[in-house]
Structure formats: C-alpha cells, structure tokens
Amino acid sequence: MRGIKLLCLALLTSSAAFAQKQYTHADTLRGSITPQRAWWNVEYYDLHVTVDPQDSTFTGFNTITYNVLKVDSTMQIDLQEPMIIDSVLQDKHSLTFTQDGNAWFIKLKKPQLLKKSDKITIFYHGKPKVAVKAPWDGGVVWGKDKENRPWIATACQGLGASVWWPNKDTQSDEPDNGMTIALTVPNELKAVSNGRLKKTFPNADGTTTYTWLVTNPINNYDVAVNIGNYAEIKDSYNGEGGRLDLSYWVLDYNVDTAKVHFEVVKPMLKCFEYWFGKYPFYKDSYKLVEVPFLGMEHQSAVAYGNKFKMGYLGKDLSATGWGLKWDFIIVHESGHEWFGNNITTKDLADMWVHESFTNYSETLFTTCQYGVKAGNEYVQGSRHNIANDEPIIPAYNVNAEGSGDMYYKGANMIHMIRQIMGNDEAFRQLLRGLNKTFWHQTVTGREVQEYINSFVGINLDKMYEQYLTTTQIPTLEYRITGQQLQFRWTDAVKDFNMPVKVKLNASGYTLIYPGTLWHTAVLTLDKPEEFEVDKNFYINVKKVK
C-alpha cells in the first residue's frame, strides 16, 4: 500500500492461521472496494427510520448525496438480509436493482457527470438481525428496562451498519459533510442518536420524530439508534476547543446515580486532550448514552452499559488494582473518539489502530490520575489477557477482523514505542501529531506506521511485523562474561532489530540495539548479576551460557 506493496504482501502471507481461512464472494463484496463502490464518494446521508417495538421492525429511507469520481452507471448499496429494499428513486424516477446476498446493485438511468454531485433515495423495511450478545454479536438489542419498558439499541461494528440501514458499508468512505438521523418512535419513548438534537416533532399517529444532526464525517458503524425512557443531564467542559457541551442520556430512574458516577468525564477529557489533542467533535458535542449492552464507541454518543460500576463490570482487567479506580467503559469507549472515530481505518483488518491506541488510553488515563508508575503497572498487568492465538492483522479486502490481541498486545507495543522514544513529551507530540495529521480522515494501518517511523526517527517495521503479524514473542538471549554483555534476538522474524532498554550501569536503563546475531556491550555494574531488562518491554528474556 502506498509504495510498500512488498512489505504488505509479506504481512498478509506471514500467518499460517489466517492462510487457512476461507473467504467467500460475500466477504469480498462486503470488504473490498468493488467497481460499483469505487466510482462515487459519499457526501451526506439523510436517514429516516421508524422503529416499531411491537413487531421489531425498522422502516424508512436514506437519501444519499454523492459525488461522481468516475463515470459509471451501477451503484452498490449494502443492506443485510432479512432487510429489504423496497424501491429506489432518483429525480422522482424509479430505478431497477438486483440483489446479490447483502449487496444490492442499482442501475442508474441518468448520465453521471464527472465531479458533479447527485442524490439517490433508497426505501427499505424489515426486521433487522437481533444481537444475541452485543456488542460482540452485532445487530439490534430489543431489551427491557427494570420497569419492563422497551429499551432498544444498535451495535454493529464488524458486522456492519447495513444490518439496519442501507448505505455504502465500508469504513473507507465516510460522509464528508455529516448526516441527518431522524428517528420516529412511540410517544412514550425517546430516541437518541449521534450529534445534536435539532428538532422534536409529534406526529398524528401517536409517534414522535427526533431529528439529530451530525456535522462531522462519521463512520457507518458509529451511527446509533438508542430508544428508551431517557432523561437528559446537561453539563459543559472548557477544553482546548473552547466550550464543549456534555449531555448524559440515562434511564429516568438512574439520573441521581449518573450525576455522581459521570463526574469522571471532565478529568478524562482533560487527560485525553493533553495526550491526544483537541476533542475531535466539538460541533457535535459529547454524550454518554445508557444502553442495554456493555458499550460501544458511537461517535459523539458513546454507548454506556457498565451499570455505574468501577472497572469492567466491577472487574479489574489488569489484575493490578488500578483498573478498579475508574469506569472502564467510559474511559475506553471515549478514547475511541480520537482513535477509531477521528482516525478511522479504511479496512477492518487494520482495526489495531483503533483498539491498540484506545486500549493504551487506559494506561494514559491511569498515568494522569495516579502517576507513571501506576500506568506502567496497569499496562504490564494487562499482559495476562494476551492469547497469542492469531495475528492481529488478518487478510485485507474481506472484512476480516484479527485477533483480540489487538487490545492488550497492541497497547504493549505502543508502550514499548514510548520507552524507545525515552521522552514523554515527544511521545505526547507523536499522539497529538497523529490526530492532527489524520484529522477526520480514513487511513491505512501502514500510513500510521510510516508516520510513527518518521516521527520517532527509527524504522520500526520489524517491530510491527513481529507484534502485529505473528504470534511469537521475541526472546532476548544474553550472557555475561566478566564485564562483557552479549545479547541477541531469537524467536523473532527475519532481521528483527527492535531496541530494548536494559540496565548496564548504576545510572539507570540504556537502549541497546540487538539483532539476530550476537552483539556486545560493556557492563559497569558493581555486581553484573544486577543486570536486568526494563519490564516495560513485552518480551521474553533468557540467560544462556
């Protein structure tokens, strides 16, 4: 990609585990930029949906404003079975379409003019897939609150937004100018979505339409439906971008609890703006929305279902104690506003960019609140969650998601980059630079890697290859003879050359640069047996004769 095709080819073919996986025609339609997707760019979505809790149906239409990049006449729209496209209109003329699984191919009648914008409207209905265990099993959650009232929400990362609304379902194309989301629900319920509430309109049939406006680009899976007996708590935060409106939409009986529990939001935003730069969506505000599942990073409307507990449903995922001092879902899912929502990867295979950096945001928040030592302990403690079962990067262009190691292993990789840089201010500028350079953009994982390499001034390609495309943890072998230290990498990819910090003298840790051949350094420790490797590096260490 972008001039490094040989490296990317090596990354794709390095894993026997993923090589054994078989991908289908449907996977390719969903995960690749087909010719029917490539010729047009989404500028705006105008989505209108009526949700009926009685029969679990979604009915509505989506008007897509698009720009013509290349002249063509067939457009791919994605809508997953059992949802159905009823009709398609352009300039009030009906268009014909064919279905290929979850992809629908619309034949346009009028000439498509290069670099011109046009609109198309898709009418649809159906009973969308029910999420069995959201957010991991995507779809719609048809829940009940503790008073047995309807409580409904969507969660569809990976599975795709087309599980409930028709769109160009690829992460590579976000609506440049945002979107409108108009949700119609029974009068006794309220509907919350992304962005700002612009209008509430009571209809004659016992329903109310809530119209939400998103002014920034938004990735499709972040577009959210949240329906329940909500009450709104309003607040504000004075941040790098000025006044940021905050609102918390919780079930009406949780207002008092939420007012206290959500006090973490302001110090969290202060921490994240310090490390990552300005919150990316000031125009669209920041919201927490209580949902009937654990949580999701829905842009400007973060889904919250941690039951007002500290940790992860009351558990410390780091097993250090630090993870019980703050609410995991608020911190983690809000971290995605920078990594995942501001910076979005074009292909699901590069999901590590979203999850590794966001998982590391937990370490940075712990550092902000409790100090560097606490942050280090937190990220080191999280290693017990690493499975090393499959590579983090799977195949591209088939909507494939890599190993869950993208969270903890990926965060530890970023932590090691921080150690290699050896300067927290420089590391902070790296994170802020990423968010500024790729502001509101879709990127490839390789672009992020190249940016880091350039900023750090070290080619870390072998580090990415080792930690993202293999399940091997490199081993630093060493031996000490008198005051001489010999060291090398084993269990590593070819020519692995990651620097590592070790204690060579009493003054502290020093970077050494092992290769796969033996290298030598001089020890000046009073007791050579006091040699040690910095525990901040996620590696194996082996003393040999």
Order of alpha helices (4+ residues) and beta strands (2+ residues): alpha-alpha-alpha-alpha-beta-beta-beta-beta-beta-beta-beta-beta-beta-beta-beta-beta-beta-beta-beta-beta-beta-alpha-alpha-beta-beta-beta-alpha-beta-alpha-alpha-alpha-alpha-beta-alpha-alpha-beta-beta-beta-beta-beta-beta
